[in-house]
Structures are given as structure tokens and as C-alpha cells.
Amino acid sequence: MNDSALLNNFVNEYKNRIELTIEKEVLKDVSQSDLSESMLYSLKAGGKRLRPLLTLAVLKTFNHKIGEDELKVSSALELLHTYSLIHDDLPAMDNDDLRRGKATNHVVYGEGLATLAGDALLTLAFQWLTDNNLTDAKKVQLVLELSKKAGPAGMVAGQAIDILNENKPLTLDQIKHLHEQKTGDLIRYALIAGGIMSDCESEVIHLLDDFGADYGLAFQIYDDILDVTSNTEDLGKPVHQDSVKNTYTNQLGLDKSYEYLEDTLDHSKMILKKISDLNGIDVSLLMSFLDYFNIEK
């Protein structure tokens, strides 16, 4: 089976289970109907579920059973990711009217309820990390890691750097640092969470973290490339919006950005080989996630 078929089969098996888990658990845990409607509007707006799928892929790779608790814990990251998108789209931030081909949350529900929907998704994510049957030790690890990766030393710090430097040119190293936090840290957490739930040794978790860092970097480079090469209909959001922003394409140009993406993907493959050599396991499922990046020019 080639990597594309392997990935498609995995996504077909688990993406719908993630969707069902999210809707069922949100409806169970949210007591105010307008709030739950606003939360589910953005949660069901057509996301790829990349982050929870990466967590589940680690569990699958290490032959760990995927039950209801694992699905709930993995889906918690999608709640937190969606909160960040709702807040990022607000007029005080990027002031975007379109997300994934649909009107953004504040356009539909107003700025106040959209802000509260984001707040609710953020706090509910941590509830899901603890309201399950995992061991207490795993719950503590998961909460600590997500707090660090999503908080003021992680994603939020990256967002702050972004808005404070919107009209200021940054160096390549500064752009990389910005996106390591803003985009990469949640992807790193997705891989780390899978390692924690799979009872991986610390050395393996560090390698999964490194793979997540590479994947997050590749994700941002690719997103910047798509902003230049794609169109609003295909991408589901406005394009050519980054002409004055600190992006890889603005810093390096399009051709060099493609090269940087290819180098990053090559490095991530080396990390997966180390994991395979260390554990004697098949990492082809994780390798297949690199097919997300279509680098045909």
C-alpha cells in the first residue's frame, strides 16, 4: 500500500469518529444553547482535523488501543485550535470575514458571542484532558504540555509577536521563531500527546517533538506558498493577504520557499527513520502525513 492510500484509509477510519466525538461531547458539556451553536459552527466548518489525526496516528504507530478516552483527549486539541482561529479572525486581530469558505464566527454571531465561544473552547479543551479514564500521571503530563505549547510561552506568544511586528520586517530566524510558536507548538503537542498516551520512552517523545516541529514549520511554509499560488475558492479563505506580512514567501521568494519546504520534509523523514531504528516499528503511517504537502511547482 502506498503512502497516499495508507493516509486516506486512516483518515476515512478516524476523521468521522473525531467529528462524532466533538459534537457529542460539546452538546453534553455546554449548558447554553446559543453558546454551543456558536462553538459548533466553527468546529464543524470543515477543518481537516490534522492535529487530532496526528495524535491518533502516533497511537496507531505504537499499537496503542484507540478507544473513547483517546478520541476525546485527541479531540481536545481541535477545541483549542478552533478557539485560536475564532479569536484570530476577530476585528481586533486579523479582522477576517471568511474561514474555510464560510463566514467567520463573529460575522454570524457577533463579536461578543464569538469571543465567548473561543473562551469556552479553550477551557473545555482542558476539561477533556482530565475528564476521562486515563491515569492521573498521563492527565497531568497532557495538561502541562498543552498549557506550555498553547500559552504565553507558546502559541499566544507567537500571536503576540505577529501582531506587534505586523508592519515591521523580520529576519528569517525571527519569522521562524514566530511561526514555531504561533503554528508549530500545537502540532508539536499533537505528536507529544500521542507519545504520552502510548507510554513512549522520553527519548522517543523528544523525537516525536522534533518531528512535530518540522511538520509545523513545513505547514507554515506551505500555507505561505498557497497564499501566493492558490485562489480563494480552492483555499476557502482570502488569498494574497500576506503581501505586507512576515511570511516565508515574502522573505525568501517563492522558489526558495519551495526549496526550504523540501529541505524541511527531508529532515522530518530522517527523524522518523530514527524512531523506526530505535523501536523497530513501522512509521509509514506517520510518513504518509507528509503527503499533505504537494510541492509540485
C-alpha positions in Angstrom: 0.0 0.0 0.0 1.4 3.4 -1.0 1.6 6.3 1.5 -1.4 8.1 -0.1 -3.6 5.1 0.2 -2.4 4.4 3.8 -3.2 8.0 4.8 -6.6 8.0 3.0 -7.6 4.8 4.8 -6.6 6.1 8.1 -8.4 9.4 7.7 -11.5 7.6 6.4 -11.5 5.4 9.5 -10.9 8.1 12.2 -11.9 11.5 10.9 -15.6 10.7 11.3 -15.0 9.3 14.7 -13.4 12.6 15.7 -16.4 14.5 14.3 -18.9 12.4 16.3 -16.8 12.7 19.5 -16.6 16.5 19.2 -20.3 17.0 18.6 -21.5 14.5 21.2 -19.2 15.8 23.9 -19.8 19.5 23.2 -23.6 19.1 23.4 -23.1 17.2 26.6 -20.8 19.7 28.3 -22.2 23.1 27.2 -25.3 24.3 29.1 -26.2 27.4 27.0 -27.7 26.7 23.6 -26.6 29.8 21.7 -23.1 29.3 23.0 -22.9 25.7 21.9 -24.3 26.7 18.5 -21.6 29.2 18.0 -18.9 26.8 19.2 -20.1 24.0 16.9 -20.4 26.4 14.0 -16.7 26.9 13.9 -15.9 23.4 15.0 -17.9 22.0 12.1 -16.7 24.5 9.5 -14.7 21.9 7.5 -11.4 21.5 9.3 -9.0 18.7 8.2 -8.7 17.5 11.9 -5.0 17.3 11.2 -3.9 17.7 14.8 -6.1 15.0 16.4 -5.3 12.8 13.5 -1.6 13.2 14.1 -2.1 12.2 17.8 -4.1 9.1 16.8 -1.5 8.2 14.2 1.1 8.1 16.9 -1.2 5.8 18.9 -1.7 3.6 15.9 2.0 3.5 15.1 2.8 2.3 18.6 -0.1 -0.2 18.6 -2.0 1.5 21.4 -5.7 0.9 21.6 -7.8 3.8 20.4 -10.9 4.0 22.5 -13.4 6.7 23.5 -11.0 8.3 26.0 -8.2 8.5 23.4 -10.6 10.1 20.9 -11.8 12.6 23.5 -8.3 13.6 24.6 -7.1 13.8 21.0 -10.1 15.9 20.0 -9.4 18.4 22.9 -6.7 19.8 20.7 -9.2 20.6 18.0 -11.2 22.6 20.5 -8.2 24.7 21.4 -7.1 25.1 17.8 -10.6 26.3 16.9 -10.6 28.8 19.7 -7.4 30.3 18.3 -9.0 30.6 14.9 -12.1 32.3 16.2 -10.1 34.9 18.1 -7.6 35.3 15.3 -10.4 36.3 12.9 -11.9 38.9 15.3 -11.8 42.6 14.2 -9.2 43.3 16.9 -6.9 40.8 15.4 -6.9 39.9 11.7 -10.5 41.1 11.0 -11.2 38.3 8.6 -14.7 37.7 7.2 -14.1 34.2 5.7 -12.7 31.0 7.2 -12.7 27.6 5.4 -15.1 29.0 2.8 -17.7 30.2 5.4 -18.4 33.4 7.2 -16.3 33.7 10.3 -17.8 33.3 13.7 -18.1 37.0 14.7 -19.7 37.8 11.3 -22.5 35.2 12.1 -22.9 35.5 15.9 -21.4 38.9 16.7 -18.1 39.8 18.3 -19.2 39.2 21.9 -20.6 35.7 21.5 -17.7 34.7 19.2 -15.2 35.8 21.9 -17.1 33.7 24.4 -17.2 30.7 22.1 -13.5 30.9 21.9 -13.2 31.2 25.6 -15.4 28.2 26.1 -13.5 26.1 23.6 -10.2 26.9 25.4 -11.4 25.9 28.8 -13.4 22.9 27.6 -10.2 21.5 26.0 -8.5 21.2 29.4 -11.7 19.7 30.9 -11.5 16.9 28.2 -7.9 16.2 29.1 -8.9 15.4 32.6 -12.5 14.1 32.4 -11.5 10.7 31.2 -10.2 7.3 32.4 -6.5 7.8 31.6 -4.1 7.6 34.5 -3.6 10.6 36.7 0.1 10.8 35.6 -0.9 11.0 31.9 -3.6 13.6 32.6 -1.0 15.8 34.4 1.5 15.4 31.6 -1.0 16.2 28.9 -2.3 19.3 30.8 1.2 20.6 31.4 2.3 20.1 27.8 -0.8 21.7 26.3 -0.6 24.6 28.8 3.0 25.3 27.7 2.5 24.8 24.0 -0.7 26.9 23.8 0.0 29.5 26.4 2.2 32.6 26.9 5.4 30.7 26.1 3.9 29.0 23.0 1.1 29.8 20.6 -0.1 33.0 22.4 3.4 34.4 22.4 3.7 33.7 18.7 0.4 35.6 18.1 1.7 38.5 20.2 5.0 38.6 18.1 2.9 38.6 15.0 0.6 41.5 15.8 3.4 43.6 17.3 5.5 43.2 14.2 2.8 43.3 11.5 4.4 46.3 9.7 8.0 45.6 10.7 10.2 43.4 8.6 11.7 40.4 10.5 14.7 38.3 9.6 14.3 34.7 8.6 15.3 33.5 12.0 12.7 35.8 13.6 10.0 34.6 11.2 10.8 31.0 12.0 10.7 31.7 15.8 7.3 33.5 15.4 5.8 30.6 13.5 7.4 27.9 15.7 5.2 29.3 18.4 2.1 30.5 16.6 1.7 27.5 14.4 4.2 24.8 15.3 3.7 24.4 19.0 0.2 22.9 18.7 1.4 20.5 16.1 4.3 19.6 18.4 1.8 19.0 21.2 -0.2 16.7 18.9 2.8 14.4 18.5 3.8 14.6 22.1 0.3 13.8 23.3 0.3 10.6 21.2 3.7 9.6 22.8 2.4 10.3 26.3 -0.7 8.2 25.8 1.3 5.4 24.1 3.7 5.2 27.1 6.7 6.0 24.9 10.1 6.5 26.4 11.3 10.1 26.8 13.8 9.7 24.0 11.0 8.7 21.6 8.8 11.6 22.8 11.7 14.0 22.1 12.0 12.6 18.6 8.2 12.9 18.1 8.5 16.5 19.3 11.2 17.2 16.8 9.1 15.7 14.0 6.2 17.9 15.1 8.5 20.9 15.0 9.5 20.1 11.4 5.9 19.4 10.5 4.8 22.7 11.9 7.5 24.5 10.0 6.5 22.8 6.8 2.9 23.5 7.4 3.6 27.3 7.7 5.9 27.4 4.7 3.3 25.5 2.6 0.5 27.9 3.9 2.5 30.9 2.8 3.1 29.3 -0.6 -0.6 28.6 -1.0 -1.4 32.2 -0.2 0.6 33.2 -3.3 -0.3 30.3 -5.7 -3.9 29.4 -4.8 -7.2 31.2 -5.1 -10.0 32.0 -2.6 -12.3 29.3 -3.9 -9.8 26.5 -3.6 -8.3 27.6 -0.3 -11.6 28.6 1.4 -10.1 31.8 2.8 -8.9 35.1 1.3 -5.6 34.8 -0.6 -2.9 37.3 -1.4 -3.5 38.8 2.1 0.1 38.4 3.2 1.9 40.8 0.9 2.9 43.1 3.8 3.2 40.3 6.4 6.3 38.4 7.7 6.0 35.3 5.6 8.5 32.8 4.1 7.5 33.8 0.6 8.0 37.5 1.3 11.4 36.8 2.9 12.7 34.1 0.5 10.7 34.4 -2.6 8.6 31.6 -4.0 11.3 29.3 -5.4 13.5 29.5 -2.3 10.4 28.8 -0.2 9.8 25.6 -2.1 13.4 24.6 -1.5 13.1 25.3 2.2 10.0 23.2 2.3 11.7 20.3 0.6 14.7 20.5 3.0 12.4 20.5 6.0 10.5 17.5 4.7 13.7 15.6 4.1 14.8 16.3 7.7 11.5 15.1 9.1 11.9 11.8 7.2 15.3 11.4 8.9 13.7 11.8 12.3 11.1 9.2 11.5 13.8 6.8 10.5 15.5 7.4 13.9 12.2 6.5 15.6 11.9 3.4 13.5 15.5 2.3 14.1 15.1 2.9 17.9 11.9 0.9 18.3 11.9 -1.4 15.3 8.4 -0.2 14.4 6.7 0.7 11.1 6.5 4.5 10.8 4.9 4.5 7.4 1.6 6.0 8.7 3.4 9.0 10.1 5.4 9.2 7.0 2.2 9.3 4.9 1.2 12.6 6.6 4.0 14.3 4.6 1.8 13.7 1.6 -0.2 16.7 2.8 2.5 18.9 1.2 2.1 18.9 -2.6 5.3 20.5 -3.7 4.8 20.3 -7.4 5.6 23.8 -8.8 
